Amino acid sequence: MKRLVHHTTLIIFTLFLLAACGGGGGTSIGTSSGGDVATGPALRVSITDAPFSLDKITSAVVLIESMEVRPLDGEFVPLEGFTPKTLDLIQLQNGLSEVIYEGNPPPGVYDEIRLISTALEIVLVDGDLTRTITDFKIPSGEQTGIKVKIEPNVTVVTELTADLMLDYDLSRSFVPQGDSKSIETIKSFNFKPVVRAVNISTAGTLTFRVLSDNGTPETSDDFLMNGVAYDLFDDTQSPSALVASGASAMDPAGVETNPYDQGYVFHPAIPAGVYRLELSRIGYTPLTIGDVEIIIANLTDLGDIALQADSASISGTVTSEIIDNNGTTFTFPLPSTIVSATPDGEVTPVSDTTSDAEGEYLLEVTPPLAPLYTVTGSKAGYSPDAKQSPATVSGATATAVDLHLMPLTDNLIVTVMDQNSTPLEGTEVSLFLDDGITLMGTGITDVAGQVIFANMPTASYLIEASTLIDPLVSGQNSFDHTGGTGVPGEAAVVLVLPTP
């Protein structure tokens, strides 16, 4: 199933439209029955972010330049006292909000909002690569502001609080230009804000925490878990409609009070109704919870929900490379590599195997499962390689973790002698890989009958030697060289010289 959480980021503006309390003196919000001007705000605009997962965007800074509202069948009027606000949309999520406006619009029915928003900066991160993009193309229509219909209309009357959510779709608002497969090839972004308005006076909020059962029936070893995807469905529609989606994350309130308060879900602005909740995460059995009731202006708290850890697997291919005498790089599968999986933060592997003749491997991981594993490949004569990855639940396609081990080097000494073990000076020596084609180096033996090939990588070699006087007098030998030992490899080739 295609999850919206992987493609859409919802940025929520919450408008609290407040009118006056009737009566006498003192500070009031809105307009008093006597027509006095209120001293408190009748409109408060806040911004927050619904849960999302756009892992390569770490910052998306926009400028809200102006906001206007339109009374029903009227003309747009500016929000008096509004000042431009710069916001990082990525920082506002899981219930965090920031007030961007407080004021006193007239009571009435409002059916549309117009806002002018400018993109300032996007920061993209992919591994060790970070890019900051400030080049944005803005279509001419959006330069004069975007109009957003309010569904249903918001009515501001005395002693009534109405809530309005502006749903800002980040993935559709920022359209990459160029090849978006890599952050290196993105040239710029088209900025075309995509926003919808929802009257959340008829909505409620869902919250819960997600734990791993750690693969055991005991509850004492359960741990809170981020990255659990959730989908909320309305089964009264045909087909079932996706109402809300997201992923568990850090509790924003716990950042200072408890940095380990993970697995938190807080999803506001869900229409009142009864829904089906589905939870899933790699390495765990999916869980479905029915009859989740969302009540108007209430918080539905499902408490702690534990997912059952399942057996899982990690697979991949191990490769290495060699650079020949001409500077050409050859990549090849590396068999007989020991591959192991170690839970993140631990030192003892929980699973290991050996790559086959094609360099392929398959690791089986059993509960208790960890959120992440360090997959390490090692082989004598090669520098180890390690990568982090989750495991995939058995029965699904295994997580692919490819490893690349670089060969270590040491000098290789080749000695050429005759059938009487007498060293032969002035003999031509050629060093090939064991395919007999890839040339790694050539040399002429010295008075000791030796040629030293410096810094040769771990590999199986074929050594050929022949006399300069008579090339037909030749010999060869195969030799396995292991680098990284600090001791030169030694190989010999014997030439049978003709009898004088």
N, C-alpha and C positions, 0 to 999 in steps of 0.2 A: 504494500500500500504506500502511495506517495504521501509523505508527511508534509503538511504545510510548514511545520516548524523549521524545516531545512531550507525553505525558500522565501519565507515571509517574516519580516520583523514588524510588529505592530507597535506603533508609538501612540500613546493615548494622551489626549488633552482632556482634562475633566473640568467642565464648567459648572460651578455651583451658582445657580441663579436665585438670589435671595431677595425677598421683598420685605416691606416694613411690618412691624408689629403695631397695631393700632393702639391709641391711648395717649397718655400724658407724657410728662417730661422724662429726662434721662436719655442716654444714648440708645438709638435704635438702628436697625438695619432696614434700609428701604425708605419708604415714604410714610409718614404718620398720617392718621385720619384728618389731622388739621392742616395738612399740606406742607408741613415743615420739611426742609431738606434734611435728609438723613446724614448722620456723621459716619456711619459704618458702610462697608461695601455691599452693594446689591448684586454684584457679579464678581466672582473669584474664578480665575482661570489657572488651572494647574496642569502640569505635564508629567506623565509617567509612561512606563513602557511595559507592555505585556511580554510574557516569556518568549524567547526566541533562540535560534541557534544559527548564527552566521559566523562561522569560526574564523574567517579570514579578515573580517572587519572588526578592528579593535576600537575605532573611534569614527563617529560621523557627526561633524559639527555643522549646525545650521543656524541661520539668523532668522528669527521671526520678526519681520520688519513692521507689519501692521496687521490688525484684525478688525473686521467690521461685521455687524450683524444686521439682518434685514427683518423688520416687522412683516407680518403676513400681508401680502399684496402692497407692500410699501417699498421704499428705497433703502439702500444700504446706508447705515450710519456708523461712524467710527466709534470704537470704544474709547470714550474720553479718558485721558490720563494714561493710556497704554504707552509704554516705552519699549523700544526694540529689545529683544532678549536673545542672547547667544546660548545655545544648548548643545551638549553632546548627547545625542539620542541613545547611544549605546549604554550610557551610564544609568539610564532610567529604566529599571525593570523590576519585576517581582514586587510590585507594590510601592516602590520608591516614587515620590512625586516632588515636583517643584512648582511653586506658585509663580505664574508669569503675568498675572493681571488681577487687580482688585479695583472695582469701580461700582457705579450706580446707573445701570441702564434703566430706561423707563419700563414699568410693567407692561405686559402685552404678550402676544403670541409671536414667536420667532420661528421662521421656517428655513433660513439659509444663513451660512457664514461665508465670508470671503477673507482669505488671508494671503499675504505676500510673504513667501519664505525663500531664502537664498542659501544655497550650499556654500560653505566656507572651506571645509577640509574633510578628507577621508583618509584614515590610516589603515593600511592593509599589512597583515603579517602572515607569512607562510614559512614556517621553520625559522631559519636564521635570517631570512630576508624580510626587510621592512620597507614599505614605500608610503610616502605621503603625497597625496594628489590634491591639488588645488585648482586644476583646470576643469571647469564645468561649462557645458553648453546648455543654455536655458532657452527653450522654445519661446517664440514671441508671445504666445497666448498666456504663458505662465508669468511673464514679466508684469502683467497688469493684475495678477492675483487669480487664485482659483476659487470657484464657487462650489460650496458643498451643501447639498440638501440635508436637512435634519429630518430623520425618520424615527418616530413621528415628531410633529412639531413640539417645541418646548413652550409651555405657558408659564409666564411669570405673573403671579398674583400675590396679594397680601398673605403673609404667613405661610407661604409655600416655598419649599426648596426643590428645585428641579436640577437634575444632573445630566450633562451632555458630554459624550465621549467623541472626540475626533480620532479616528483610527488611521494612523499614518503608516502606509505600507513602504517600508524602507527598500525592500528588494526591487519593487517596481518603480520607486521614485528615483533611484540611482541606477541608470542603465549603462554598463561599461561599454566603452568603444574600443575596438581592437579585439585581439584574441583573449577571451576571458578565462581560458584554461589555466593560465598562469598570471600571477600578479605582475610579473615582469613585462608582459606584453600588453597590458591594459594601457591605452594611450590617455584616455580621459573618461569622464562620465557625462552623460546627458542627465540633467536634473529636471525632472518633471514630476512634481509632487502628486502622489495618488493618496487621496484622503476620503474617508467616509465618516458620516456623522450618525451617532446612535444615541437616542434618548434613553439613558440608563436609569431613569426614574422607575422603569419597569424591570430592572435587572438586579442581580445579586452577585455575590462573590464566592468563589470556591477556594478552599485552602486545605492542604494536607502535607505530610512528610512521607518520604519513601525510604525504606531500609532494605538492606540485603539480609537474608536469613543465614548467610555465610555457609550455606550447604549443610546446616545442622538443625535438629529439632529444638535445640536450646535457644532461648531468647537472649541470654546474657552476652552472646558473642555477636548479636546483630549489629550492623553499623549503618549509619546514614549514608545515602548514596546520591550523588549528582548525576546528571545526564540521563535520567529515566524519562523517556518520551511518554506523554499522555495525550489522549484524544478523547473528546467528549462528544457523543453522538445523540442526535434527536431521532429516535426510532418511530416517532409518530408521522414522520414524513416518508415518502416513498420515491426514490431510495433514501436510506438513512442519511441525514445531513450532519456534516461535521460542524459543530458549534464553536468549539474552542480547542486549541492544541498548544503544546509547549514542552518544556523539559524542566525537571527539578534542578535547583541551583542553590547557591549560598543564600541563607536568610539575610537580607540587607540589614535587619536590626541586630543580627548576630555578629557583624563584622567587628564591632568594638567589644561587645559583651562576651561573645563566645565564637572565636574564629573557626571552631569545628562544627558549627551548626549548619550542616549540609542538608541536602535532600528536600529543600523547601519549595513548595508550590503556593503561589498566591495569584489567582487569576480573577480580576474584577470584570464587571460589565458583561456578565452572562445573563441572557434573558431568562425570566422565571420559567420553570418547567421541570420535568423529570427526565433524566438523561442516563445514558450508558457510558461508563468510564473505562477506557482501555489503557493499560500500562505496559510498557515494553522496554527492554534494554538488552544489549548483546550479552550473552552469558546467563540469561535468566528466562524462566518460563513466563510467557505473557500472562497477565492477570486482567480479568474483566469484572467490574463491579456494576451491578444494575441498580436502578431506582435511586439515583443520586438526585435529590430534590434541591433546586435553587429557588429561594424565596425572595420576593421583592425586598430590597433594602436590608437584606440579612446576610450574615456570613455563614456559609455551610462548611463546617470543619469536619473532615473525615478522620482526623487524628493521624496516627502512624500506620502505614501500610507496608507490609513486608513482602518482598518478591523472593521466590524460590530459586536459588542458584542451580544451574544445570551443568552437566558435563559439556565441555567445549573443546575446540580445536584451533590450532594455528598452523598454517602451512606456508610454504614459499620455496624459493630457489636460491641456492648459494652459488655465487660466481666469483671469479678472480680475473686478473688481467696480466698481460706481459707486453712489454714494448720491445720490438725486434731491433736489429742492427740499423734499420732505416728510419726508426722513430715511429713506426706504425704500431698502434695499440690493438691487441687481440684480446677479446673477452671470451671466457670459456666457463662452462659449468665446473664446479669443484666438488667431486665426490668425497666420501669418507670424512666429511666435516661433522664434528660433534655440535649439535644444536640443542640448546636448553632454554627453558622458560622459567623465569624467577619473578615472583610477585614484586611489584614496585615497592622499594624501600627495604626489601629483605635481601639476604645473601645466599640462601640455599635454594637451588632449583627444585621445582616440583615436577618437572617433566623433562626428559631428554631423549634424543634420537640421533641417527646418523644419516646424512644425505646420501642418496643413491647415486648410480652412475651418471644420471642426468643432473645431479646437483639438487634434486628435489627432496623435500622432507615434509613430514606431518607429525605435529606434536598433539597428543591427547592430554587435556587438562581436566582434572576432576575436582569437584567441590572439596573444601570451600574455595570459591572463585574470588579473585582479586579484581578491582576495577581496571588495573593495568598490569601488564607483564613486560619484563625486559627480556627480549629474545636475543640470545648471544650465540654466535658461531665461532668455533675455534678449531684450528688445525696446526700441527707442527710445521714451522716454516712460514707461517702467515700471521699477520696482525689480526687480532679478533675484531669482529664487528658486532655492534649491539644496537637494537632499535626497540622502542616502546610501542606496545599495541594492546588493545583488548583482545579477548578470545571470542570466538563465535560459537553460539549454541550448537551442539551436535545435531546433525540432520540438516543444517543449513550449510551454505558454502563457507568453508573455513576462511578465517581472516588471513589475507595474503601479506606476509612479511618477507621481503627479499633481502638477503644479506650479500655483502660484497667484501671479500677478504683480500687485502693487498699482500702480495708476496714479500717476505723479508729477503735480504740479500747478504751474501758473503762472497769473498773471492773464490774462484775455482782454478785450481792448478792442474794442468794437463801435462803429463810426462810421456814422451815418445821414445821408445827404445827398440833395439833389434831383438832377434830371437835369442841372443846371448845376454840380454838385459843390459846392453851397452847403450847409454843415452845417445840420441841422434840429434846433432845440431843442424840448423838450417832446414828443418822439416816444416811444411805448411800444414797448419791445423785449422779446421773449420768447425765451429760449434753450432749445431742445429737443435731445435726442439725435437722431441722424439717423433714428430711427423716426417722428419727428414727434409722438410721444405723451408721452414721458418728459420732463417739465418740469424744467429744471435751475436756472432763475432768471428774474426779470423786473426791469426797470428803466426809468427815464425819462431821455432824453438831456439833457445839460447844454447850456450856451451854445455849446460846441464840437461839439455834435451827438454826444457820446460817452456810452457807458455802460461802466463797468468791472465785470466779473464777477470777483470775487477767488477765487484758488486753485481754478481749474477743472481737473479731471483730464484726462489725455490721452483724447481721444475724437473721434469725428466728430459735428459738431453741425449743426443746422438753426436758422438765425436768422430770426425773423419780426419785422417792424416795421410800425407803423401810426400815423397821426396821431391825436391825441386829438380834434381837431375833426371829422374825417371818417374813421372807421375803415375805410371802403372804400378809402381811399388807403393801400395797403400794399405791402410787398415782402418778399422772403425771399432767403436765400443759404445755401449749404452750405459748411462750413468744417472742415478737419481741424486740430485743436489738439494740439500736442505739449508736455506739461509737462516740468518738470525741466531746462529749458535756462537758466533765470534771466532769460529775455527774454520779456516779455508777448506773447501771440499777438494778432494784429490782423486784424479782419475788417470788411467794409463792406457796408452795405445801401443800395441806391439806390431812392428813392421817386419815381415820376413824378407830379408835382403837376399838377392841372388848369390849363389856360391861363386867366388872369383874363379 
